[in-house]
Amino acid sequence: MHASYAFLSFYKVVESQFSNPKKKVAWINDAIERLSGDASKRVAELRVAGKDVGLHLFQSGRCAIAHASLDGEIVDPDIPSDRKRLQDDLVIVEELARIFIRDELRIPDSMSLYRSRNRLLPWSTLLAEDTFRLLEKGGTTTDCGQLQGQKVSVGLWPDGPIRGLESMTLHVDNIKDGVVKIVLLNERKTILLVFFLDFRSGKAHADLEDGGLLWGTEEPDEQDVLAYATFFYKVLGNGIAELTSGKLEPVDCEVVIPVNIIPPNPEEAIKLTLENFRAEVAAKGGNAATEQPL
């Protein structure tokens, strides 16, 4: 990447939008305080060196635009030291351009779009419009619409459905203050998964603490153990759980942030879970039904 051309491209994003130089300087000085990551580190370096960051960027911008001279200083991108200056300042002006596009021109970037997107919107058709709007406002209702009894496929993005979790039945457990707690059960009722649909924020959350394997009329077999372990350990390891109902757009869940634990390697944990299950079955003198590959 050519630092001078790249710098100019980002610098012009801001410069071209201001006819008043004072307003431009004021905006840049304010935006500098909102920088993060490498851009904020570069700002700190300039300040330690005693530089006025706004003026420094203006000089770099003039340099990139026309090899200009300001107050007797000639900055030439064809000179190695000046080229390095533009390269070092590039992280600042790139971030300033992104902030201007996002905040002033109101064009969302990928992160702001991700944060603001209503992930539950695809399932709005399963609820009466009034109910959906009520939940968005944090209301409480007994009307769960078509959610109850829905067939839901549970998967991981971008891999798709998890074998054994492709046809879970949805049961509405509780609705309060805009949050719907749902329980998903497989056909044999040997796997239970819990999710919270927060219509106030438009987000879905996997609850790893309440789900698990069930022993009832039927007992979990090896396929059940593999399916649940795959879901649990991969979601615990920052995987993105996806809920799909029919032909509706999948609803992706928020990434789980583990607290006070170091998540194990998912593949190793899944393998160990299967080995322990097989050992337990062997100790009881039974078999693990269909043996799953490690």
Buried (B, 14 or more C-beta within 10 A) or exposed (E): EEBBEBBBBBBBBBBEBBEEEEEBBEBBBEBBEEBEEBBBEBBEEBEEEEBEBBBBBBBBBBBBBEBBEEEEEEBEBEEEEBBEBBBBBBBBBBBBBBBBBBBEEEEBEEEEEEEEEEBBBBBBEBBBEEBBEBBBEBBEBEEBBEBEEBBBBBBBEEEEBBEBBBEBBBBBBEBEEBBBBBBBBBEBEBBBBBBBBBBBBBBBBBBBEEBEBBEEEEEBBBBBBBBBBBBBBBBBBEBBBBBBBEEBEBBBBBEBEEEEEEBEEBEEBBBBBBEEBBEEBEEEEEEBBEEBEE
